[in-house]
Amino acid sequence: MNLERFVGDDGSLVLITRYTCRTTSSPKDDDSAS
């Protein structure tokens, strides 16, 4: 995972990691992510 490259001074890394986690996670996680 090259999430580091997405790291920005605005903390975009959090968004990237969260998005990736939600996408790779099961549908159940989607409900929690919401």
Buried (B, 14 or more C-beta within 10 A) or exposed (E): EEEEEBEEEEEEBEEBBEEEEBEEEEEEEEEEEE
